[in-house]
Amino acid sequence: MKLPIFSKAVFTKIAVLALALLLSYTAFAKRKDDVVIMKNGDKFTGEIKGLQFGELMFKSDYMKDSVHLDWERVADLESKDTYIVTLSDGRRVTGTVSRKMIQAEDKQEFEISSADSIVEIAPPDVITINQREASFWNQLTGSIDYGFGFTSGNNSTNSSLGANVAFNTTKNSIALATSSQFDSQKNAKNTNRFTFDSQYGRTITTNWIAAGLFSMLKSNQQDLELRSTYGGGLGRRLIQTDKTTLLAIGGAAYSHESYFPQPGTEPVVNNVEALLGLKFSTFRFKTLNINSQAFLFPSLTDAGRFRFTSQSNLRIELLRNFNWNFQFYENYDTRPPVNAPKNDLGVTTSLGWTF
């Protein structure tokens, strides 16, 4: 069957694209000959998946799932693949990695080698190791959570859904998160809450980053149809270890608020605010992961008004990549522009999957 000229052109482009993707995949295909030797003598050969929170993820062909190894118990490590390594001083370095024992000095050393430099550092100063993936999608990390509750006494149901995703490069980091809560009760008003948060960071020096954020909030509890907040500033790393991080942020923000109409009030409000924030995370090997963030927005256009938002998540691993999650959130406004509750807070529990 003779193809029309247009179809031939399209077919040719698809073939070229497929070939390019195939060559790209081959060029970036991960090696399977990485070697890890533990301090007790156990030896693994396969693929280093990464390092996070003091856990080295490793996968061999004979393993059904990746194993998580205690970073403190790794004696030697060798890989010819390229990784993005985050160090305790805030640097992100790209190169091949190795960990070895220096017998003469009776100490261990971690080495990152690139075409133009070699960085040597103590293993405890290595915060994360991420594969430099061929595909943008393969370098994403995140989680999905869902919770549901029912009470027969008052015929009430509640559900919560949350998801987050992050992407990191040598200099930049992007994090997106969204959540939705719905509550229904007999002979009572249904309530729902929706949030979307995006945060961007770019490393300036070892301890300083440029930060930006955009968030949206819809809350029936506060008669808030939608609040959009745009902000930016500088962040300072106060603590950064392989298990705990603390970041302080200062800057300015602009918010656009739309409330459900009420007699005698203006439903749309614009506000310029200062921005002060803290982000904290800590991890305990195999079991516990805590992430918390809090932001204070003192108004610059409405003196005396300030907003406070916070969110804390406790995650406990049940099975590999499956977790039980406990979340506390709060949104407080000292002087809402309409006659609405000042506080919107809640607690959710859910089951989640991380990737």
C-alpha positions as CSV (number, residue, x, y, z in Angstrom):
1,M,0.0,0.0,0.0
2,K,1.4,3.4,-1.1
3,L,1.6,5.9,1.8
4,P,0.7,9.6,1.1
5,I,3.6,12.0,1.1
6,F,2.5,13.5,4.5
7,S,2.3,10.1,6.1
8,K,5.8,9.2,4.9
9,A,7.1,12.4,6.4
10,V,5.5,11.8,9.7
11,F,6.6,8.2,9.7
12,T,10.2,9.3,8.9
13,K,10.2,11.8,11.8
14,I,8.8,9.1,14.2
15,A,11.5,6.7,13.1
16,V,14.3,9.3,13.6
17,L,12.9,10.2,17.0
18,A,12.6,6.6,18.1
19,L,16.2,6.0,17.0
20,A,17.4,9.1,18.9
21,L,15.6,7.9,22.0
22,L,17.1,4.4,21.7
23,L,20.6,5.8,21.2
24,S,20.1,8.2,24.2
25,Y,18.9,5.3,26.4
26,T,21.9,3.2,25.3
27,A,24.3,6.0,26.1
28,F,22.9,6.6,29.5
29,A,22.1,3.0,30.4
30,K,23.1,2.3,34.0
31,R,25.9,-0.1,34.6
32,K,25.4,-3.3,36.6
33,D,28.9,-3.7,37.9
34,D,28.9,-1.4,40.9
35,V,30.5,-2.9,43.9
36,V,29.6,-2.4,47.6
37,I,31.5,-4.2,50.4
38,M,30.1,-4.0,54.0
39,K,32.3,-3.8,57.1
40,N,31.4,-7.3,58.0
41,G,32.7,-8.6,54.6
42,D,29.4,-8.9,52.7
43,K,29.9,-8.0,49.0
44,F,27.3,-6.9,46.5
45,T,27.6,-6.4,42.8
46,G,24.9,-4.6,40.8
47,E,23.6,-1.1,40.6
48,I,23.7,1.8,43.1
49,K,20.3,3.4,43.1
50,G,21.2,6.3,45.5
51,L,21.7,7.4,49.0
52,Q,19.2,9.2,51.2
53,F,18.8,9.6,55.0
54,G,21.8,7.4,55.7
55,E,20.4,4.5,53.6
56,L,22.3,3.3,50.5
57,M,19.8,1.8,48.0
58,F,21.3,-1.1,46.0
59,K,19.9,-3.6,43.5
60,S,21.4,-6.8,42.0
61,D,20.0,-8.9,39.2
62,Y,19.3,-11.7,41.7
63,M,17.4,-9.4,44.0
64,K,13.6,-8.9,43.6
65,D,13.7,-5.5,45.3
66,S,16.4,-3.0,46.1
67,V,18.0,-3.4,49.5
68,H,18.6,-0.5,51.9
69,L,22.1,-0.6,53.5
70,D,23.3,1.4,56.5
71,W,25.7,4.0,55.1
72,E,27.8,3.9,58.3
73,R,28.4,0.2,57.8
74,V,29.7,0.5,54.2
75,A,33.4,-0.2,54.0
76,D,34.1,0.1,50.2
77,L,32.1,1.4,47.2
78,E,33.0,1.7,43.5
79,S,31.0,2.8,40.5
80,K,31.8,4.1,37.0
81,D,28.4,5.7,36.6
82,T,27.8,9.5,37.1
83,Y,25.9,10.7,40.1
84,I,24.8,14.0,41.6
85,V,26.2,14.1,45.2
86,T,25.0,16.6,47.9
87,L,27.5,17.4,50.6
88,S,27.0,18.7,54.1
89,D,28.5,22.1,53.2
90,G,25.7,22.6,50.7
91,R,27.7,21.8,47.5
92,R,26.3,19.5,44.8
93,V,29.0,17.8,42.8
94,T,28.6,15.6,39.7
95,G,30.9,12.7,38.9
96,T,31.8,9.1,39.5
97,V,32.0,7.9,43.1
98,S,34.1,5.7,45.3
99,R,34.5,5.0,49.0
100,K,37.6,3.3,50.4
101,M,39.7,2.7,53.5
102,I,43.0,4.5,53.8
103,Q,44.9,1.8,55.8
104,A,47.9,4.0,56.7
105,E,45.7,6.6,58.3
106,D,43.0,4.2,59.5
107,K,40.1,6.3,58.1
108,Q,37.7,6.2,55.2
109,E,37.5,8.6,52.3
110,F,34.7,9.3,49.8
111,E,35.8,10.5,46.4
112,I,33.9,12.2,43.6
113,S,35.7,12.4,40.2
114,S,34.8,14.4,37.2
115,A,36.6,15.4,34.0
116,D,38.2,18.5,35.6
117,S,38.3,17.9,39.4
118,I,38.4,15.4,42.2
119,V,36.6,16.1,45.5
120,E,37.7,14.1,48.6
121,I,35.5,14.2,51.7
122,A,34.7,12.1,54.8
123,P,31.7,9.7,54.2
124,P,29.6,11.2,57.0
125,D,29.6,14.5,55.0
126,V,27.8,12.8,52.1
127,I,24.1,13.8,52.4
128,T,22.6,12.3,49.2
129,I,23.7,10.4,46.1
130,N,21.3,10.6,43.1
131,Q,21.6,8.9,39.8
132,R,22.1,11.3,36.9
133,E,19.3,9.9,34.8
134,A,19.0,10.0,31.1
135,S,15.3,10.9,31.4
136,F,13.7,13.8,33.3
137,W,10.9,11.4,34.4
138,N,13.3,8.9,35.9
139,Q,14.9,11.5,38.2
140,L,11.6,12.4,39.8
141,T,10.9,11.3,43.4
142,G,7.7,11.6,45.3
143,S,4.7,9.9,47.1
144,I,1.0,9.4,46.9
145,D,-1.2,9.1,50.0
146,Y,-4.9,8.3,50.6
147,G,-7.0,8.1,53.7
148,F,-10.7,7.4,54.4
149,G,-12.8,7.4,57.6
150,F,-16.4,6.7,58.5
151,T,-18.4,7.2,61.7
152,S,-21.8,5.5,62.0
153,G,-22.9,7.5,65.1
154,N,-23.4,10.8,63.2
155,N,-23.2,9.2,59.7
156,S,-20.0,11.2,58.8
157,T,-17.3,10.4,56.2
158,N,-14.0,12.0,55.5
159,S,-11.3,11.4,52.9
160,S,-7.9,12.9,52.2
161,L,-5.7,12.6,49.1
162,G,-2.2,13.9,48.8
163,A,0.7,13.8,46.4
164,N,4.1,15.3,46.0
165,V,7.0,15.2,43.6
166,A,10.5,16.6,43.6
167,F,13.3,17.1,41.0
168,N,16.9,17.9,41.8
169,T,19.9,18.9,39.7
170,T,23.4,20.1,40.6
171,K,22.2,23.7,41.3
172,N,18.4,23.6,41.3
173,S,15.6,21.9,43.2
174,I,11.9,21.9,42.5
175,A,9.2,20.5,44.8
176,L,5.4,20.3,44.1
177,A,2.8,19.1,46.5
178,T,-1.0,19.0,46.5
179,S,-3.7,17.8,49.0
180,S,-7.4,17.6,49.2
181,Q,-9.7,16.9,52.2
182,F,-13.4,16.3,52.1
183,D,-15.8,15.9,55.1
184,S,-19.5,15.1,55.0
185,Q,-21.8,14.8,57.9
186,K,-25.6,14.2,58.2
187,N,-27.6,17.4,58.8
188,A,-24.4,19.5,58.6
189,K,-22.6,21.5,55.9
190,N,-20.0,19.6,53.8
191,T,-16.5,21.0,54.0
192,N,-13.6,20.7,51.6
193,R,-10.1,22.0,51.5
194,F,-7.6,22.1,48.6
195,T,-3.9,23.1,48.6
196,F,-1.2,23.3,46.0
197,D,2.4,24.3,46.9
198,S,5.4,24.7,44.7
199,Q,8.9,25.6,45.9
200,Y,12.0,26.4,44.0
201,G,15.6,26.7,45.2
202,R,18.9,27.5,43.5
203,T,22.2,27.2,45.3
204,I,24.1,30.4,45.4
205,T,26.9,29.5,47.9
206,T,27.5,26.5,50.1
207,N,25.0,27.7,52.7
208,W,22.8,30.2,50.9
209,I,20.1,29.6,48.3
210,A,17.7,31.7,46.2
211,A,14.1,30.6,47.0
212,G,10.8,31.0,45.4
213,L,7.3,29.7,46.2
214,F,3.8,29.7,44.7
215,S,0.8,28.3,46.6
216,M,-3.0,28.1,46.4
217,L,-5.5,27.4,49.1
218,K,-9.2,26.8,49.0
219,S,-11.0,26.4,52.4
220,N,-14.7,26.3,53.0
221,Q,-13.9,26.5,56.8
222,Q,-12.6,30.1,56.3
223,D,-15.1,31.0,53.5
224,L,-12.0,31.2,51.3
225,E,-12.8,30.5,47.6
226,L,-9.1,30.8,46.6
227,R,-5.9,32.4,47.9
228,S,-2.9,32.6,45.6
229,T,0.5,33.5,47.1
230,Y,3.6,34.4,45.2
231,G,6.8,34.8,47.2
232,G,10.6,34.9,46.9
233,G,13.7,35.5,49.0
234,L,16.9,34.0,50.4
235,G,17.3,30.8,52.3
236,R,20.1,29.9,54.8
237,R,21.0,26.3,55.7
238,L,21.3,26.2,59.5
239,I,21.7,22.4,59.8
240,Q,22.5,19.8,57.1
241,T,23.5,16.3,58.0
242,D,22.8,12.9,56.4
243,K,19.7,12.6,58.6
244,T,18.6,16.1,59.6
245,T,18.1,19.4,57.7
246,L,17.0,22.9,58.9
247,L,16.5,25.8,56.5
248,A,15.5,29.4,57.3
249,I,13.9,31.6,54.6
250,G,13.2,35.3,54.5
251,G,11.7,37.5,51.8
252,A,8.5,39.1,50.5
253,A,5.2,37.8,49.1
254,Y,2.1,38.9,47.3
255,S,-1.3,37.3,47.9
256,H,-4.6,37.5,45.9
257,E,-7.6,36.4,48.0
258,S,-11.1,35.7,46.8
259,Y,-13.7,35.0,49.5
260,F,-17.3,33.8,49.2
261,P,-19.5,37.0,48.9
262,Q,-20.9,38.4,52.1
263,P,-23.1,41.5,52.5
264,G,-21.1,44.7,53.3
265,T,-17.6,43.1,52.6
266,E,-15.2,43.2,49.7
267,P,-14.8,39.6,48.4
268,V,-11.5,40.2,46.6
269,V,-8.4,41.4,48.5
270,N,-4.8,42.0,47.4
271,N,-2.0,42.0,50.0
272,V,1.7,42.6,50.1
273,E,3.5,40.7,52.9
274,A,6.8,39.9,54.4
275,L,7.8,36.2,54.4
276,L,9.5,34.3,57.2
277,G,9.8,30.5,57.1
278,L,11.4,27.4,58.5
279,K,11.7,24.0,56.9
280,F,12.8,21.0,59.0
281,S,13.2,17.3,58.2
282,T,14.8,14.4,60.1
283,F,15.0,10.6,59.5
284,R,15.7,7.6,61.7
285,F,17.0,4.5,59.9
286,K,14.4,2.1,58.7
287,T,11.4,3.5,60.6
288,L,10.7,7.2,61.0
289,N,10.6,10.3,58.7
290,I,9.4,13.7,59.9
291,N,9.0,16.7,57.6
292,S,7.7,20.1,58.8
293,Q,7.4,23.6,57.5
294,A,6.0,26.8,58.8
295,F,5.6,30.3,57.2
296,L,4.7,33.6,58.8
297,F,3.3,36.4,56.5
298,P,3.1,39.8,58.3
299,S,1.0,42.1,56.1
300,L,2.7,45.3,54.7
301,T,-0.5,46.8,53.3
302,D,-2.8,46.0,56.2
303,A,-0.8,46.8,59.3
304,G,-1.4,44.5,62.2
305,R,-2.7,41.5,60.2
306,F,-0.5,38.5,59.7
307,R,-1.1,34.9,58.5
308,F,0.6,31.7,59.7
309,T,0.6,28.4,57.8
310,S,2.2,25.2,58.9
311,Q,2.3,21.5,57.9
312,S,3.9,18.6,59.6
313,N,4.1,15.0,58.3
314,L,5.1,11.9,60.2
315,R,5.8,8.9,58.0
316,I,6.4,5.3,59.3
317,E,7.4,2.6,56.9
318,L,5.2,-0.5,57.0
319,L,6.6,-2.4,54.0
320,R,9.2,-1.4,51.4
321,N,7.9,1.8,49.8
322,F,4.5,1.6,51.6
323,N,4.0,3.8,54.6
324,W,1.5,5.0,57.3
325,N,1.3,8.8,57.3
326,F,0.1,11.2,60.0
327,Q,-0.3,14.9,59.0
328,F,-1.2,18.0,60.9
329,Y,-2.0,21.3,59.1
330,E,-3.0,24.8,60.2
331,N,-3.8,28.0,58.5
332,Y,-4.3,31.0,60.9
333,D,-5.3,34.6,60.0
334,T,-5.5,37.3,62.7
335,R,-7.9,39.5,60.8
336,P,-9.8,37.9,57.9
337,P,-11.3,40.5,55.5
338,V,-14.7,38.8,55.9
339,N,-16.6,37.4,58.9
340,A,-15.0,34.0,58.9
341,P,-13.2,31.7,61.4
342,K,-9.6,32.8,62.0
343,N,-8.2,29.3,62.2
344,D,-8.4,26.2,59.9
345,L,-6.6,23.2,61.3
346,G,-6.9,19.5,61.0
347,V,-5.3,16.1,61.3
348,T,-5.3,13.3,58.7
349,T,-4.1,9.8,58.6
350,S,-3.5,7.8,55.4
351,L,-1.6,5.0,53.7
352,G,1.0,6.0,51.1
353,W,3.4,4.8,48.4
354,T,6.8,6.4,47.7
355,F,8.7,6.3,44.4
